[in-house]
Amino acid sequence: MAIQKILIAVDDSKYADNAAGFGFDIARIHHAEVGLVSIVEPIVYQPSGMTDSITGIPVIEGPNINETDILKVQSESAENIVEQTIKKFAGNTRVTRFTEFGATADSILKCSREFNADLIVVGTHNRTGLDRLFMGSVAEHVVRHSHIPVLVVPMKEE
């Protein structure tokens, strides 16, 4: 199987940075094109004047921020992450940029289909036990639902 297109998922973590470096190394070896995707997950925004549905405590009046402003900041952050990753690792490698909106794992899978990727590269936090149960695992979801190979790049904690 020839690896011609590699999709690398990035965020602002050291784990994604580690995986990106690994993914670009593979791309250089195979003379492959890279797709970089940064996901913008929707933030649940609760306007002031409402009560918390779990505790029943009124939400304290805060700065007047609307959902459009939040989305704009998130989008700019995602684009910045992609740009910094390109500067750090791409060199002469051809890169296609993606910013997806939605659930992280499903958005990575959607992007891999759009890009027609041959390989997906994701980092992992190496969570175990209760942390993994409560936090879930993007990498695990991608591995379970992908129709192409997925390289999960772990990072040893120092």
C-alpha positions in Angstrom: 0.0 0.0 0.0 1.4 3.4 -1.0 1.0 6.2 1.5 0.3 9.3 -0.5 -1.8 11.4 1.9 -1.5 11.6 5.6 -4.0 13.3 7.8 -2.6 14.6 11.1 -4.9 15.9 13.9 -3.4 18.7 15.9 -4.5 20.8 18.9 -2.5 22.9 21.4 -1.2 19.9 23.4 2.4 18.5 23.6 0.9 15.2 22.6 -0.5 16.5 19.3 2.8 18.3 18.7 4.7 15.0 19.2 2.4 13.2 16.8 2.7 15.9 14.2 6.5 15.6 14.2 6.2 11.9 13.8 3.5 12.2 11.0 5.7 14.7 9.0 8.7 12.4 9.3 6.6 9.6 7.8 5.3 12.0 5.1 8.9 12.9 4.1 9.9 9.2 3.9 7.0 8.4 1.6 6.9 11.8 -0.2 3.3 12.1 0.9 1.1 15.1 1.1 -0.1 16.1 4.6 -3.5 17.3 5.7 -3.5 19.1 9.0 -6.8 19.3 10.9 -7.6 21.3 14.0 -11.1 20.7 15.4 -13.3 23.4 16.9 -15.7 21.8 19.4 -18.8 23.7 20.2 -18.9 25.2 23.6 -22.1 25.0 25.5 -22.9 28.6 26.3 -25.4 29.4 29.0 -26.7 32.9 29.0 -26.8 34.8 32.3 -30.1 35.0 34.1 -30.6 31.2 33.8 -30.0 28.6 36.5 -27.6 25.7 36.3 -29.7 22.6 35.4 -27.8 20.3 37.7 -27.4 22.5 40.8 -30.2 24.9 40.4 -27.9 27.8 41.2 -28.4 31.0 39.2 -25.7 31.7 36.6 -23.7 34.7 37.7 -23.8 37.7 35.3 -20.5 37.8 33.4 -19.0 39.7 30.5 -21.3 40.1 27.6 -19.9 37.4 25.3 -22.0 35.9 22.5 -21.6 32.6 20.7 -20.4 34.2 17.5 -17.5 35.8 19.4 -16.6 32.5 21.1 -16.7 30.7 17.7 -14.5 33.4 16.1 -11.9 33.1 18.9 -11.9 29.3 18.6 -11.6 29.4 14.8 -8.7 31.8 15.0 -7.0 29.6 17.6 -7.4 26.5 15.5 -6.0 28.2 12.4 -3.1 29.5 14.5 -2.3 25.9 15.7 -2.3 24.7 12.2 0.0 27.6 11.1 2.4 27.0 13.9 2.6 23.2 13.2 3.3 24.0 9.5 6.1 26.4 10.5 7.6 23.9 12.9 7.5 20.7 10.9 6.4 21.1 7.2 9.6 22.2 5.5 8.9 21.4 1.8 6.1 19.0 2.5 2.8 20.0 0.7 0.2 20.7 3.3 -3.6 21.1 3.1 -5.2 22.9 6.0 -8.5 21.9 7.6 -10.5 23.5 10.4 -13.5 21.4 11.3 -16.4 22.2 13.6 -18.0 19.5 15.7 -17.1 16.5 17.8 -13.3 15.8 17.6 -13.2 12.2 16.7 -16.0 12.3 14.2 -14.6 15.4 12.6 -11.2 13.8 12.2 -12.9 10.8 10.4 -14.9 13.2 8.2 -11.8 15.1 7.3 -9.9 11.9 6.4 -12.6 11.0 3.9 -12.6 14.5 2.4 -8.8 14.5 2.1 -8.9 10.9 0.8 -6.2 10.1 3.3 -4.3 6.8 3.3 -3.3 7.2 7.0 -4.5 9.1 10.0 -2.0 10.2 12.7 -3.2 11.2 16.2 -1.5 11.7 19.5 -2.6 10.2 22.7 -2.6 11.4 26.3 -2.0 7.9 27.6 -4.9 8.2 30.0 -5.8 5.0 31.9 -8.4 3.9 34.4 -10.9 6.4 35.6 -9.4 9.3 33.7 -10.0 7.5 30.4 -13.5 6.4 31.5 -14.6 9.9 32.3 -12.6 11.8 29.6 -13.1 9.3 26.7 -10.6 8.7 24.1 -10.5 10.5 20.8 -7.8 8.2 19.5 -9.7 5.1 20.5 -12.9 6.4 18.7 -10.9 7.2 15.6 -9.2 3.7 15.6 -12.6 1.9 16.1 -14.4 3.8 13.4 -11.8 4.5 10.7 -11.7 2.6 7.4 -8.0 3.4 6.9 -5.0 2.7 9.1 -4.6 5.0 12.2 -1.2 5.6 13.8 -1.6 6.5 17.5 1.5 8.2 18.7 2.0 7.9 22.5 4.2 10.2 24.4 6.1 9.2 27.5 5.5 11.5 30.5 8.8 12.8 31.9 
